[in-house]
Amino acid sequence: MNVHPEFLGTVNEEPATGTHPEHANSPAVVRVVEMVGISDRSWSDAARQIVARASETLRHVTGLDVLHSSAVVRDGKIIEYHVNARVTFVVEPAEFEP
């Protein structure tokens, strides 16, 4: 798995206002971090790797917003798929119902 945690950084922190069951009860504080995922299979796999890596260290991951997709091409073939994405998670001590 090639997810670059050095790209973690707070982008936004604001009260949650969603009504979806995967969101925290309002008002809650959510945090958004930006991550980069790399895969030799697909952009979808790179995005899944971001979620997997984020879930190892962050609790209550609730969303992924893909900002940019790119690829490394060599000899006419894609050899690496890159995804830049924002990961949203609920900051405790908000009440959370999965």
N, CA and C of each residue as an Amber inpcrd file, in Angstrom:
protein
   294
   0.8480000  -1.1690000   0.0000000   0.0000000   0.0000000   0.0000000
   0.8950000   1.2350000   0.0000000   0.6720000   2.1290000  -0.9350000
   1.4650000   3.3420000  -1.0400000   0.6040000   4.5670000  -0.7970000
   0.3020000   4.8520000   0.4330000  -0.4020000   6.0750000   0.7790000
   0.6020000   6.9540000   1.4970000   0.6690000   8.1930000   1.1150000
   1.6780000   9.0840000   1.6520000   1.1120000   9.9020000   2.8020000
   1.3410000   9.4460000   4.0710000   0.7650000  10.1570000   5.2110000
   1.3760000  11.5410000   5.4140000   2.5070000  11.8280000   4.8030000
   3.0790000  13.1630000   4.9610000   2.2000000  14.2220000   4.3080000
   1.2390000  13.8020000   3.4880000   0.3170000  14.7430000   2.8790000
  -0.8850000  15.0150000   3.7700000  -0.9100000  14.3790000   4.9540000
  -1.9960000  14.6540000   5.8810000  -1.9090000  16.0940000   6.3380000
  -3.0030000  16.7790000   6.3490000  -3.0170000  18.1560000   6.8210000
  -4.4490000  18.6100000   6.9810000  -4.7080000  19.3710000   7.9850000
  -6.0590000  19.8400000   8.2150000  -6.4390000  20.8190000   7.1250000
  -7.5310000  20.5490000   6.4510000  -8.0200000  21.4270000   5.4090000
  -9.1910000  22.2360000   5.9330000 -10.0380000  21.5910000   6.7380000
 -11.2500000  22.2470000   7.1730000 -11.7140000  21.6220000   8.4750000
 -12.2810000  22.4170000   9.3490000 -12.8760000  21.9040000  10.5690000
 -14.1350000  22.7160000  10.8150000 -15.2900000  22.0470000  10.7950000
 -16.5470000  22.7700000  10.9130000 -17.6140000  21.8790000  11.5100000
 -18.7120000  22.4530000  12.0090000 -19.7930000  21.6360000  12.5450000
 -20.4320000  20.7890000  11.4540000 -20.7450000  19.5500000  11.7740000
 -21.4210000  18.6640000  10.8250000 -22.8920000  19.0350000  10.7670000
 -23.4590000  19.0030000   9.5710000 -24.8770000  19.3390000   9.4410000
 -25.6370000  18.2730000   8.6740000 -25.0060000  17.1610000   8.3480000
 -25.6470000  16.1300000   7.5460000 -26.7210000  15.3820000   8.3030000
 -27.6090000  14.7730000   7.5400000 -28.6860000  13.9920000   8.1370000
 -28.5350000  12.5110000   7.8130000 -27.4600000  12.1260000   7.1530000
 -27.2280000  10.7260000   6.8180000 -26.8260000   9.9650000   8.0770000
 -27.1880000   8.6880000   8.1740000 -26.9010000   7.9310000   9.3890000
 -25.4070000   7.7620000   9.6610000 -24.5540000   7.8630000   8.6520000
 -23.1220000   7.7020000   8.8900000 -22.4770000   8.9640000   9.4370000
 -23.2270000  10.0520000   9.5320000 -22.7150000  11.3020000  10.0790000
 -22.9900000  11.3630000  11.5710000 -22.2130000  12.1730000  12.2560000
 -22.4180000  12.3580000  13.6910000 -23.6640000  13.1890000  13.9380000
 -24.1810000  13.0700000  15.1580000 -25.3120000  13.9090000  15.5430000
 -24.8540000  15.3520000  15.6030000 -25.6390000  16.2380000  15.0410000
 -25.2980000  17.6470000  14.9900000 -25.5780000  18.2840000  16.3430000
 -24.8470000  19.2460000  16.8320000 -23.6270000  19.7390000  16.2100000
 -22.4380000  18.8430000  16.5690000 -21.5950000  18.6050000  15.6160000
 -20.3800000  17.8160000  15.8120000 -19.2540000  18.4990000  15.0530000
 -18.0560000  18.2020000  15.4420000 -16.9060000  18.7520000  14.7440000
 -16.3580000  17.6790000  13.8110000 -16.2020000  18.0390000  12.5430000
 -15.5850000  17.1320000  11.5840000 -14.2610000  17.7430000  11.1450000
 -13.3570000  16.8900000  10.7850000 -12.0590000  17.3420000  10.3120000
 -11.8360000  16.7220000   8.9370000 -11.1530000  17.4470000   8.0870000
 -10.8670000  16.9840000   6.7380000  -9.3580000  17.0090000   6.5430000
  -8.8080000  15.8790000   6.0930000  -7.3820000  15.8000000   5.7950000
  -7.2150000  15.3990000   4.3420000  -6.1220000  15.8070000   3.7530000
  -5.8450000  15.4770000   2.3630000  -4.7830000  14.3930000   2.3240000
  -5.0180000  13.3860000   1.4820000  -4.0950000  12.2570000   1.3560000
  -3.8980000  11.9250000  -0.1220000  -2.8100000  11.2120000  -0.3970000
  -2.4990000  10.7490000  -1.7480000  -2.3960000   9.2340000  -1.7090000
  -3.1030000   8.5710000  -2.6270000  -3.0160000   7.1230000  -2.7480000
  -2.4040000   6.7550000  -4.0860000  -1.6120000   5.6840000  -4.0820000
  -0.9510000   5.2150000  -5.3050000  -1.2020000   3.7220000  -5.4480000
  -1.5430000   3.3050000  -6.6660000  -1.8010000   1.8930000  -6.9400000
  -1.2430000   1.5280000  -8.3080000  -0.8790000   0.2700000  -8.4680000
  -0.4770000  -0.2000000  -9.7960000  -1.6500000  -0.8880000 -10.5000000
  -2.8630000  -0.8530000  -9.8850000  -4.0450000  -1.5140000 -10.4450000
  -5.0420000  -0.5520000 -11.0800000  -5.4840000   0.4710000 -10.2740000
  -6.5330000   1.3640000 -10.7690000  -6.6540000   2.5850000  -9.8690000
  -7.3990000   3.6020000 -10.3690000  -7.6850000   4.7610000  -9.5380000
  -8.5850000   4.3520000  -8.3760000  -9.5270000   3.4650000  -8.6150000
 -10.4070000   2.9930000  -7.5370000  -9.6120000   2.3140000  -6.4350000
  -8.6340000   1.5210000  -6.8190000  -7.7940000   0.8530000  -5.8260000
  -6.9830000   1.8750000  -5.0360000  -6.4840000   2.9070000  -5.7020000
  -5.7430000   3.9650000  -5.0040000  -6.6450000   4.6580000  -3.9890000
  -7.9060000   4.9130000  -4.3540000  -8.8600000   5.5360000  -3.4290000
  -9.1620000   4.6030000  -2.2580000  -9.3450000   3.3110000  -2.5330000
  -9.5900000   2.3460000  -1.4580000  -8.4110000   2.2930000  -0.4910000
  -7.1990000   2.4150000  -1.0150000  -6.0170000   2.3970000  -0.1590000
  -5.9900000   3.6180000   0.7600000  -6.4430000   4.7510000   0.2620000
  -6.5230000   5.9470000   1.1080000  -7.4660000   5.6890000   2.2780000
  -8.6410000   5.1500000   1.9890000  -9.6220000   4.8790000   3.0450000
  -9.0620000   3.8570000   4.0380000  -8.4170000   2.8170000   3.5320000
  -7.8450000   1.7950000   4.4130000  -6.7740000   2.3890000   5.3130000
  -5.9030000   3.1970000   4.7580000  -4.8180000   3.8050000   5.5490000
  -5.3870000   4.7950000   6.5620000  -6.3290000   5.6240000   6.1480000
  -6.9360000   6.5930000   7.0620000  -7.6300000   5.8740000   8.2130000
  -8.2920000   4.7640000   7.9130000  -9.0310000   4.0210000   8.9370000
  -8.1180000   3.3450000   9.9500000  -6.8470000   3.1920000   9.6260000
  -5.8880000   2.6170000  10.5770000  -5.5930000   3.5780000  11.7210000
  -5.6340000   4.8740000  11.4570000  -5.2370000   5.8490000  12.4730000
  -6.3360000   6.8320000  12.8550000  -7.3980000   6.9030000  12.0890000
  -8.4860000   7.8280000  12.3690000  -9.7540000   7.0450000  12.6710000
 -10.5070000   7.5160000  13.6600000 -11.7960000   6.8890000  13.9490000
 -12.8960000   7.6750000  13.2680000 -13.9670000   7.0220000  12.9730000
 -15.1860000   7.6370000  12.4420000 -14.9640000   8.3190000  11.0880000
 -14.2530000   7.6480000  10.1860000 -14.1070000   8.1600000   8.8220000
 -15.4740000   8.0810000   8.1680000 -15.9490000   9.2130000   7.6190000
 -17.3080000   9.2500000   7.0760000 -17.3710000   9.6060000   5.6000000
 -16.2590000  10.0420000   5.0020000 -16.3550000  10.4330000   3.6050000
 -15.0130000  10.5300000   2.9020000 -15.0790000  10.4760000   1.5820000
 -13.9140000  10.6110000   0.7170000 -14.3310000  11.4640000  -0.4660000
 -13.5690000  12.5170000  -0.7200000 -13.8290000  13.4090000  -1.8430000
 -12.5900000  13.3910000  -2.7360000 -12.6840000  12.7480000  -3.8970000
 -11.5510000  12.6690000  -4.8130000 -11.3920000  14.0190000  -5.5050000
 -10.2290000  14.6100000  -5.3340000  -9.9430000  15.9260000  -5.8910000
  -9.2940000  15.8470000  -7.2600000  -8.4150000  14.8550000  -7.4230000
  -7.6150000  14.7970000  -8.6490000  -7.1260000  13.3720000  -8.8650000
  -7.1530000  12.9300000 -10.1000000  -6.5970000  11.6270000 -10.4770000
  -5.5480000  11.8510000 -11.5420000  -4.4470000  11.1280000 -11.4360000
  -3.3920000  11.2180000 -12.4490000  -2.7160000   9.8620000 -12.5570000
  -1.8150000   9.7490000 -13.5040000  -1.1400000   8.4740000 -13.7100000
   0.2720000   8.7050000 -14.2100000   1.1130000   7.7060000 -13.9640000
   2.4640000   7.6870000 -14.5070000   2.4460000   6.7130000 -15.6770000
   2.9130000   7.1810000 -16.8360000   2.9040000   6.3530000 -18.0420000
   4.3490000   6.0550000 -18.4480000   4.5760000   4.7940000 -18.7730000
   5.8840000   4.3830000 -19.2520000   5.6860000   3.4010000 -20.4110000
   6.3520000   3.6460000 -21.5040000   6.2620000   2.7840000 -22.6950000
   4.8140000   2.6080000 -23.1480000   4.0310000   3.6790000 -23.0690000
   2.6580000   3.6450000 -23.5420000   1.6810000   2.9450000 -22.6270000
   2.1010000   2.6070000 -21.4070000   1.2160000   1.9190000 -20.4650000
   1.2160000   2.6490000 -19.1250000   0.0560000   2.6410000 -18.4660000
  -0.0380000   3.2150000 -17.1250000   0.6270000   2.2560000 -16.1480000
   1.5940000   2.7860000 -15.4040000   2.2800000   1.9440000 -14.4210000
   1.9110000   2.3090000 -12.9780000   1.3890000   3.5150000 -12.7670000
   0.9300000   3.9330000 -11.4450000  -0.2800000   4.8420000 -11.5750000
  -1.2640000   4.5780000 -10.7390000  -2.4630000   5.4130000 -10.6610000
  -2.3710000   6.2250000  -9.3710000  -2.5340000   7.5370000  -9.4730000
  -2.4530000   8.4200000  -8.3110000  -3.8080000   9.0770000  -8.0790000
  -4.2130000   9.1720000  -6.8120000  -5.4520000   9.8370000  -6.4340000
  -5.1540000  10.7880000  -5.2810000  -5.5370000  12.0470000  -5.4350000
  -5.4950000  13.0190000  -4.3450000  -6.9250000  13.1320000  -3.8390000
  -7.1150000  13.0090000  -2.5190000  -8.4700000  13.0260000  -1.9790000
  -8.5090000  13.6570000  -0.5980000  -9.6850000  14.1420000  -0.2380000
  -9.9430000  14.6300000   1.1080000 -10.7280000  13.5640000   1.8580000
 -10.2620000  13.2540000   3.0470000 -10.9240000  12.2770000   3.9130000
 -11.5770000  13.0390000   5.0630000 -12.8600000  12.7680000   5.2990000
 -13.6080000  13.4300000   6.3640000 -13.8210000  12.4490000   7.5100000
 -13.6030000  12.9370000   8.7350000 -13.8580000  12.1090000   9.9090000
 -14.4070000  12.9760000  11.0290000 -15.1550000  12.3350000  11.9250000
 -15.7740000  13.0220000  13.0470000 -14.7880000  13.0430000  14.2010000
 -14.6090000  14.2180000  14.7860000 -13.7220000  14.3740000  15.9310000
 -14.5110000  14.0920000  17.2010000 -13.9660000  13.2520000  18.0610000
 -14.6370000  12.9600000  19.3300000 -14.5530000  14.1860000  20.2190000
 -15.4210000  14.3940000  21.1320000 -16.3310000  13.4580000  21.7920000
 -17.7630000  13.5040000  21.2610000 -17.9900000  13.8260000  20.0280000
 -19.3450000  13.8470000  19.4770000 -19.9560000  12.4450000  19.5790000
 -21.2710000  12.4030000  19.7730000 -21.9670000  11.1220000  19.7580000
 -21.9850000  10.6260000  18.3290000 -21.6250000   9.3590000  18.1360000
 -21.5300000   8.8010000  16.7950000 -22.3100000   7.5130000  16.7380000
 -23.1740000   7.4000000  15.7340000 -23.9460000   6.1750000  15.5370000
 -23.6560000   5.6370000  14.1530000 -22.8930000   4.5240000  14.0540000
 -22.5750000   3.9590000  12.7280000 -23.7850000   3.4250000  11.9910000
